[in-house]
Amino acid sequence: MKMKKLPIGISDFKDIVTGNYYYVDKTLFIKEIIDSGDKILLIPRPRRFGKTLNLSMLGYFYDCCPMAWEPESNSQASAPDKVTPSPGAFKHLFDSLAISRAGQVYMDKMGNYPVIFLSFKNIKELDWETSYRKIKKLIRSEFARHCYLMESKKMMPFELDYFQQILDLKGDREDYENSLESLLIFLSRFYNRRAVILIDEYDAPIHAGFNYGFYDEVINFMRNFLGGGLKDTDQYLEKGILTGIMRIARESIFSGLNNPGVYTLLASKFSNHFGFTEEEVKTMLEDFQVSHLYDQVQLWYNGYLFGGKVIYNPWSIINFLNDEEKKLKPYWINTSDNQIVDSLLSREGKELKEDLEQLIRGESIEKAIEENIILKEVANREDLLWSFLLMGGYLKQTSERFDGVSEKTYYSLAIPNKEVRATYTGIIDRYFSTKIENKKLEIMLKALIDGDIKLFEKMLKMIVLAVFSYHDFGNEPEKVYHALVAGLLIWISNTHEVKSNRESGYGRYDIMIIPKDCTKIGYVIEFKSVDKDANETVETAVEAAMAQIEAKQYETELVERGIKHIKKLAIVFSGKEVFVR
């Protein structure tokens, strides 16, 4: 395996094995699928965690018709009335892999079932008309893969007409909605055995519909399409395996199916077959002679927990190893469409901003998680927002707690690694950059680091005027200012540790800035709103804030860290007027 080519952007199992590419052996996934008592399985995982490759692997393992995977031979194939499956056609692909040593009971399953394989991963169009055209072409390509069926005497004349309509893209909508069920029946009858259905990224067009305003149209189509092929088809179906990012609930896509097994990243089943385990990553780093970078790789791409197992992002690991300079940078995030995440996290809401601030500081938050996502309600229900971020790979769960009163399971959630953290800081960056000139922010943060409090105050005043309206403050203006300043301080996190609402001395400070270089300035910051109803002035508010810092000895943690140069700041405000002392 040492120094083989890395399969960048290759998700066809046969191409990887025969093309001498580096392959992390996931073939025991086949064993778990066979052992599973579920006829229909939905296995949601984040983007680029190996879903397409695993389904491709299943396709080559199960399929009894090798000519269906060879376009040239398929185009000239004829279909005899009696078909003899070719169980050994793809055996060579698995000879040196783990499944070949799992036992004869599993190898007996090889090459014994016709396979329908559809991947919706590239259907991410801006409107329903274009999406529907691409879905029709996708269905046509799978019918074309099995076009040898048209030579069979087992096909009735009206079925041949239907088949040709699909191939010519002239079928009506009902024809395409029924196409999965129809092809399943054709294959099962032709081979006189049940078939396997593999559906990859079933929810990709649904996410596009949610993004671009054709959600209802795509939901209606997918409900009928999947329901037709996977509902009440026991006599024709051996296994149905679907992947996606999450389970889309309520819209009844799966309501008609007979108890499908759903295994999200919270489940222990299948947990180590998507993404790379710690052992696999260590082996890869050794093979590519960069074991000394393991700790840094861990910080950047580790952090996920699938069913309690530590998992690395495979796309990022492969791209990192493929980089000649071995740069640690965001590979996964830079390829993903973060539109939904961006819009959800940029929305208003004091509690949301506080939760984000806490996550970016490297802390965890506790939230109830719903494994069945009602996508239409994600924008309005905070509990679904956190579920969406967890299932999409933007958060990880670290612990869980069942609440007997609410009968909900609560999870401690955190940002998985440095790569994903870039998404959150990027969203905040875009939020502020629409309101603040970057130069002003740079000047303000440099003034703070240098200890120039007058310039810091001047720039903070300008930023407050640009960002806030009088309606932003509500009944808790101190929390609003607190959240703003904490958000701005994200950009010094490489050189400073920023803490919020922590205990030090005899109380809880608002914000503490701890320089990683002990010779630099450390800060304790207290926020105070001028209480005009109590005839308070700016000066008396400053005195009260300073008195609290001194009385509670908030600087204790800085002193214990060995910081000798400490500044205590009172940030006092009255509406949009702000003063720093």
C-alpha positions in Angstrom: 0.0 0.0 0.0 3.0 2.3 0.5 3.1 5.3 -1.8 0.2 4.2 -4.1 -1.7 6.9 -5.9 -4.4 8.6 -3.8 -8.0 8.3 -5.2 -8.8 12.0 -5.4 -12.4 12.4 -6.7 -12.6 8.6 -7.6 -15.6 6.9 -6.1 -15.9 3.8 -8.3 -14.7 0.8 -6.4 -13.5 -1.2 -9.4 -11.4 1.8 -10.7 -9.7 2.2 -7.3 -8.9 -1.5 -6.9 -7.7 -2.1 -10.5 -6.1 1.3 -10.9 -3.5 0.6 -8.2 -4.9 3.3 -5.9 -4.5 3.5 -2.1 -7.6 1.8 -0.6 -8.6 1.7 3.0 -10.3 -1.6 3.3 -14.0 -1.1 4.2 -15.3 -4.4 2.7 -16.5 -5.7 6.1 -19.3 -3.2 5.6 -20.6 -5.9 3.2 -20.6 -8.4 6.1 -22.6 -6.0 8.3 -25.1 -5.4 5.6 -25.7 -9.1 5.0 -25.9 -9.8 8.8 -28.4 -7.0 9.3 -32.0 -8.2 9.6 -33.3 -5.0 7.9 -34.5 -5.4 4.4 -34.3 -1.6 3.8 -31.5 0.5 5.4 -30.9 4.2 5.5 -27.4 5.2 6.6 -27.0 9.0 6.7 -23.5 10.5 7.0 -21.9 13.9 6.2 -20.7 14.8 2.8 -17.6 13.1 1.4 -17.4 10.4 4.0 -17.2 7.6 1.5 -20.9 6.9 0.9 -20.7 6.6 -2.9 -17.6 4.4 -2.8 -19.2 2.0 -0.3 -22.4 1.7 -2.4 -20.3 1.1 -5.5 -18.5 -1.6 -3.6 -21.8 -3.2 -2.7 -22.8 -3.0 -6.3 -19.8 -4.9 -7.6 -20.2 -7.5 -4.8 -23.8 -8.3 -5.3 -24.4 -7.9 -9.1 -24.9 -11.1 -11.0 -24.7 -9.3 -14.4 -21.2 -8.1 -15.1 -22.2 -6.8 -18.6 -24.4 -4.2 -16.9 -21.2 -2.6 -15.5 -19.4 -2.7 -18.9 -21.1 -0.1 -21.3 -19.4 -1.4 -24.5 -20.4 -5.0 -24.1 -23.8 -4.0 -22.8 -24.7 -2.0 -25.9 -24.4 -5.2 -28.1 -25.7 -7.7 -25.5 -28.6 -10.0 -26.1 -30.6 -11.6 -23.3 -31.4 -15.3 -23.5 -34.6 -16.6 -21.9 -32.6 -18.4 -19.3 -29.9 -16.5 -17.5 -27.0 -17.9 -15.7 -25.6 -15.4 -13.2 -21.8 -14.9 -13.1 -20.9 -14.9 -9.4 -17.2 -14.9 -10.0 -17.1 -12.0 -12.5 -15.9 -9.4 -9.9 -14.4 -11.9 -7.4 -10.9 -10.7 -8.3 -11.7 -7.2 -6.9 -12.2 -8.7 -3.4 -9.6 -11.5 -3.3 -7.1 -9.7 -1.1 -9.7 -7.8 1.0 -11.2 -8.5 4.4 -14.6 -9.8 3.1 -12.8 -12.7 1.3 -11.7 -13.9 4.8 -15.0 -13.4 6.5 -16.4 -16.8 5.7 -18.0 -18.8 2.8 -21.5 -17.8 3.9 -20.7 -14.2 2.8 -18.9 -15.1 -0.4 -21.9 -17.2 -1.4 -23.8 -14.0 -1.7 -21.4 -12.6 -4.2 -22.7 -12.2 -7.8 -26.1 -13.5 -7.0 -28.4 -10.5 -7.4 -29.3 -8.0 -10.1 -28.5 -4.5 -8.9 -30.1 -1.1 -9.4 -27.6 1.7 -8.6 -28.6 5.4 -8.6 -26.7 8.3 -7.3 -28.4 11.6 -6.8 -25.3 13.4 -5.6 -24.9 15.7 -8.6 -28.5 16.9 -8.7 -28.2 20.3 -7.0 -29.9 22.5 -9.5 -31.5 26.0 -9.0 -35.0 25.2 -10.1 -37.3 22.2 -10.3 -37.5 22.0 -14.1 -33.8 21.6 -14.5 -33.7 19.2 -11.5 -36.4 17.0 -13.0 -34.7 16.9 -16.4 -31.5 15.6 -14.7 -33.4 13.1 -12.6 -35.0 11.7 -15.8 -31.6 11.4 -17.4 -30.3 9.6 -14.3 -33.1 7.1 -14.5 -32.6 6.7 -18.2 -28.9 5.9 -17.6 -29.8 3.0 -15.2 -32.4 1.7 -17.7 -29.7 1.9 -20.4 -27.4 -0.1 -18.2 -29.9 -2.9 -18.3 -31.0 -2.4 -21.9 -30.3 -6.1 -22.5 -33.7 -6.7 -20.9 -35.4 -5.4 -24.2 -34.1 -8.5 -26.0 -35.8 -10.8 -23.5 -39.0 -12.7 -24.3 -40.0 -12.2 -20.7 -40.8 -8.6 -21.4 -44.4 -7.9 -22.5 -45.0 -5.6 -25.5 -46.4 -2.7 -23.4 -43.4 -3.1 -21.0 -41.1 -2.7 -24.0 -42.9 0.4 -25.0 -42.6 1.8 -21.5 -38.9 0.9 -21.4 -38.3 2.7 -24.7 -40.2 5.8 -23.5 -37.8 6.0 -20.5 -34.8 5.6 -22.8 -36.1 8.3 -25.1 -36.9 10.7 -22.2 -40.5 10.8 -23.5 -42.3 9.3 -20.5 -44.7 11.3 -18.4 -44.1 12.2 -14.8 -46.0 9.1 -13.6 -43.7 6.9 -15.7 -40.6 8.2 -14.0 -42.2 8.1 -10.5 -42.9 4.4 -11.1 -39.6 3.7 -12.8 -37.8 2.3 -9.7 -40.5 -0.2 -9.1 -40.8 -1.1 -12.8 -37.1 -1.8 -13.2 -37.1 -3.8 -10.0 -39.9 -6.0 -11.3 -38.2 -6.4 -14.7 -34.9 -7.5 -13.2 -36.4 -9.8 -10.6 -38.5 -11.6 -13.2 -35.7 -11.8 -15.7 -33.2 -13.4 -13.3 -35.8 -15.2 -11.3 -34.4 -13.8 -8.1 -34.8 -10.8 -5.9 -32.8 -7.6 -6.7 -30.7 -5.2 -4.7 -31.5 -1.4 -4.8 -28.7 1.0 -4.0 -29.7 4.7 -3.7 -26.8 7.2 -3.1 -27.3 10.7 -1.7 -31.1 10.5 -2.0 -31.5 13.8 -0.3 -29.2 15.9 -2.5 -32.1 17.2 -4.7 -34.2 17.8 -1.6 -31.6 20.1 -0.1 -31.4 21.9 -3.4 -35.2 22.3 -3.3 -35.0 23.7 0.2 -32.3 26.2 -0.8 -33.9 27.4 -4.0 -37.6 27.3 -3.4 -38.9 24.1 -5.0 -39.0 21.9 -1.9 -42.6 20.7 -2.3 -42.1 19.6 -5.9 -39.0 17.5 -5.2 -40.5 16.0 -2.1 -43.6 14.9 -3.9 -41.5 13.2 -6.7 -39.0 11.5 -4.3 -41.8 10.2 -2.1 -43.5 8.5 -5.1 -40.3 7.3 -6.7 -38.8 5.8 -3.6 -42.1 4.5 -2.2 -42.8 2.7 -5.4 -39.5 0.8 -5.4 -39.2 0.1 -1.7 -42.8 -0.4 -0.5 -44.6 -3.7 -0.6 -41.9 -5.2 -2.9 -40.8 -8.1 -0.7 -41.1 -10.6 -3.4 -38.8 -8.6 -5.7 -36.4 -7.0 -3.2 -33.4 -8.6 -1.5 -32.0 -5.4 0.1 -32.5 -1.7 -0.3 -29.7 0.5 0.9 -29.9 4.3 0.9 -27.4 6.9 1.9 -27.8 10.7 2.4 -26.8 13.4 4.9 -29.9 12.9 7.1 -33.3 11.3 7.4 -35.9 13.7 6.0 -39.0 13.3 8.3 -42.7 14.1 8.2 -42.9 14.5 4.4 -43.7 10.8 4.3 -40.9 9.8 2.1 -40.3 6.7 4.3 -43.7 6.4 6.0 -44.9 3.8 3.7 -41.9 1.5 4.0 -41.9 -1.5 6.2 -39.9 -0.4 9.2 -36.6 0.7 7.5 -33.5 0.4 9.6 -32.1 4.0 10.1 -28.6 4.2 11.3 -27.4 7.8 11.8 -24.0 8.7 13.0 -25.3 8.4 16.6 -25.8 4.6 16.1 -23.0 2.1 16.8 -23.9 0.0 13.8 -21.8 0.7 10.7 -19.9 3.3 12.7 -16.4 2.6 11.4 -17.2 2.0 7.7 -17.6 5.7 6.8 -14.6 7.9 7.4 -11.2 6.7 8.7 -10.6 5.4 12.2 -7.6 6.5 14.3 -5.7 3.2 13.4 -6.4 3.7 9.7 -5.1 7.3 9.8 -1.9 6.3 11.7 -1.2 3.6 9.1 -1.8 6.0 6.2 0.6 8.6 7.8 3.2 5.9 8.2 2.8 4.7 4.6 3.3 8.2 3.4 6.2 8.9 5.8 4.5 11.7 7.7 3.9 10.1 11.1 5.5 13.1 12.8 2.5 15.2 11.7 0.0 13.0 13.5 -0.8 15.5 16.4 -1.4 18.3 13.9 -3.5 16.1 11.6 -5.6 15.2 14.7 -6.3 18.8 15.6 -7.3 19.6 12.0 -9.4 16.7 10.9 -10.2 14.5 13.9 -13.0 15.0 16.3 -16.0 13.1 14.9 -17.7 10.5 17.0 -19.8 8.0 15.0 -21.5 5.6 17.4 -18.9 6.3 20.0 -15.9 5.6 17.7 -13.4 8.3 16.8 -13.6 9.1 13.1 -11.5 11.3 10.8 -12.7 13.2 7.8 -11.5 11.0 4.8 -11.7 13.6 2.2 -9.4 15.9 4.2 -7.0 13.2 5.0 -6.6 12.0 1.4 -6.2 15.6 0.1 -3.7 16.5 2.8 -1.6 13.4 2.0 -1.9 14.3 -1.7 -0.6 17.8 -1.1 3.1 17.9 -2.0 3.8 20.5 0.8 1.5 18.6 3.3 -0.4 21.8 4.1 -2.9 21.6 7.0 -5.8 23.6 5.7 -9.6 23.3 5.1 -10.1 20.8 2.3 -13.6 19.5 3.1 -15.1 22.9 4.0 -13.8 24.5 0.9 -15.6 22.0 -1.3 -19.0 22.1 0.5 -22.1 24.1 -0.2 -22.5 25.9 3.1 -25.5 28.0 2.0 -28.0 26.4 4.4 -25.6 26.5 7.3 -24.6 30.1 6.5 -28.2 31.4 6.3 -29.2 29.5 9.5 -26.3 30.6 11.6 -26.5 34.2 10.4 -30.1 34.7 11.5 -30.8 36.9 14.5 -31.3 35.7 18.0 -29.5 36.4 21.2 -29.4 32.8 22.4 -28.1 31.6 19.0 -25.3 34.2 19.1 -24.3 33.2 22.6 -24.3 29.5 21.7 -22.1 30.2 18.7 -19.7 32.3 20.8 -19.4 29.4 23.3 -18.7 26.9 20.5 -16.1 29.0 18.9 -14.3 29.4 22.2 -13.9 25.6 22.1 -16.6 24.9 24.7 -19.6 22.6 24.4 -23.3 23.3 24.5 -26.1 20.9 25.5 -29.0 20.5 23.1 -31.8 18.0 22.5 -31.2 16.2 19.2 -33.8 14.9 16.7 -32.5 12.2 14.4 -35.5 12.7 12.0 -35.0 16.2 10.4 -38.1 18.2 9.4 -36.1 20.2 6.8 -38.9 22.8 6.3 -38.9 23.7 10.0 -35.1 23.9 10.5 -35.2 27.7 10.0 -37.7 28.2 12.8 -36.9 25.5 15.3 -33.6 25.8 17.2 -33.6 22.1 18.2 -33.7 21.1 14.6 -30.9 23.6 13.8 -28.5 21.8 16.1 -29.7 18.4 14.8 -29.0 19.6 11.2 -25.5 20.8 12.1 -24.7 17.5 13.9 -25.9 15.2 11.1 -24.2 17.4 8.5 -20.7 17.1 10.2 -20.6 20.7 11.5 -20.7 19.5 15.1 -19.8 16.4 17.1 -21.5 14.9 20.2 -19.3 14.3 23.2 -21.8 12.9 25.7 -25.5 12.2 26.1 -28.1 12.4 28.8 -31.7 11.2 28.8 -34.2 13.5 30.5 -37.0 11.4 32.0 -39.4 14.5 32.3 -39.2 15.7 28.6 -38.4 12.1 27.4 -35.7 13.7 25.2 -32.0 12.8 24.8 -29.7 15.7 25.3 -26.2 15.7 23.8 -23.1 17.9 24.6 -22.1 19.4 21.2 -18.8 20.9 20.2 -17.0 21.9 17.0 -15.1 18.8 15.8 -11.8 20.3 14.7 -9.9 23.3 13.3 -11.1 22.7 9.8 -14.8 22.9 10.7 -14.1 25.9 13.0 -13.1 27.8 9.9 -16.8 27.5 8.7 -18.1 29.2 11.8 -15.4 32.0 11.8 -16.1 32.4 8.1 -19.8 32.9 8.7 -19.1 35.5 11.4 -16.5 37.2 9.2 -19.1 37.5 6.4 -21.7 38.8 8.8 -19.4 41.6 10.1 -17.7 42.3 6.7 -21.1 43.4 5.3 -21.3 46.1 8.1 -17.6 46.8 9.0 -14.6 47.7 6.9 -12.0 45.1 7.5 -9.4 47.8 8.0 -11.4 49.2 11.0 -11.5 45.8 12.6 -7.8 45.3 12.1 -7.0 48.7 13.6 -9.2 48.0 16.6 -7.7 44.6 17.4 -4.1 45.9 17.0 -4.8 48.7 19.3 -6.1 46.3 21.9 -3.1 44.0 21.6 -0.7 47.0 21.8 -2.6 48.4 24.8 -3.7 51.6 23.0 -7.1 51.9 24.8 -8.0 55.4 23.4 -7.7 54.1 19.8 -9.5 50.9 20.8 -12.4 52.9 22.2 -12.5 55.1 19.0 -12.7 52.2 16.7 -15.2 50.3 18.8 -17.5 53.3 18.7 -17.3 53.3 14.9 -18.1 49.6 14.7 -21.0 49.9 17.1 -22.5 52.7 15.0 -22.1 50.5 11.9 -23.5 47.3 13.3 -26.3 48.2 15.7 -29.7 49.8 15.5 -31.5 51.0 18.6 -33.8 48.0 18.2 -31.0 45.5 18.8 -30.6 46.0 22.5 -33.9 44.8 23.9 -34.0 44.3 27.7 -30.5 43.0 28.0 -28.1 45.4 26.4 -25.1 44.1 28.3 -25.4 40.7 26.7 -25.7 42.3 23.2 -22.4 44.3 23.7 -20.8 41.2 25.3 -21.7 39.1 22.2 -20.5 41.7 19.8 -17.1 42.1 21.4 -16.7 38.4 21.9 -17.4 37.8 18.3 -14.9 40.4 17.2 -12.2 38.8 19.3 -12.4 35.6 17.3 -9.8 37.1 15.0 -7.1 37.1 17.7 -7.6 33.5 18.7 -4.4 32.4 17.2 -2.4 34.5 19.6 -4.8 34.9 22.5 -7.1 32.7 24.5 -10.5 34.4 24.8 -12.7 33.3 27.7 -16.2 34.4 28.7 -18.3 34.2 31.8 -15.8 32.1 33.7 -15.0 32.0 37.4 -11.8 33.8 38.6 -11.1 35.2 42.0 -14.4 35.6 43.8 -16.8 35.9 40.9 -17.4 35.5 37.1 -15.9 38.0 34.8 -17.5 38.9 31.5 -14.5 38.5 29.2 -10.8 37.6 29.8 -8.1 37.8 27.1 -5.1 35.6 27.9 -2.0 36.1 25.6 -0.2 32.9 24.7 3.0 35.0 25.0 3.2 35.8 28.7 5.1 39.0 28.0 2.1 40.5 26.3 -0.9 42.3 27.8 -3.7 40.3 29.4 -7.2 41.8 29.8 -10.2 41.6 32.2 -13.3 43.2 30.7 -16.5 44.1 32.5 -19.6 45.4 30.6 -22.0 47.9 32.3 -25.1 49.6 31.0 -25.9 53.1 32.3 -29.1 52.9 34.3 -30.7 56.2 33.6 -33.8 55.3 35.7 -31.5 55.3 38.7 -29.9 58.6 37.6 -26.6 56.8 36.9 -24.0 58.6 34.8 -21.3 57.2 32.6 -18.7 58.0 35.3 -20.6 56.4 38.1 -21.2 53.3 35.8 -17.4 53.2 35.1 -16.7 53.4 38.9 -19.2 50.6 39.6 -17.7 48.3 36.9 -14.1 49.0 38.1 -15.2 48.4 41.7 -16.6 45.0 40.8 -13.4 44.0 39.0 -11.3 44.9 42.0 -13.6 43.5 44.6 -14.0 40.1 42.8 -10.3 40.0 41.9 -11.1 38.8 38.4 -7.4 39.1 37.4 -6.5 36.1 39.6 -6.4 33.6 36.6 -4.2 36.0 34.6 -1.8 36.2 37.6 -1.8 32.4 38.0 -0.9 32.1 34.3 2.2 34.3 34.8 0.8 37.3 33.0 2.5 40.4 34.6 1.1 43.1 32.4 -2.7 43.2 33.1 -5.3 45.8 32.0 -8.7 46.0 33.6 -11.3 47.5 31.2 -14.8 48.8 32.0 -16.9 49.0 28.8 -19.8 51.2 29.6 -22.6 52.1 27.2 -25.8 54.1 26.9 -27.7 53.0 23.8 -25.3 53.3 20.9 -22.8 55.4 22.9 -19.9 53.4 24.2 -17.1 54.3 26.6 -13.9 52.4 27.5 -11.9 53.0 30.6 
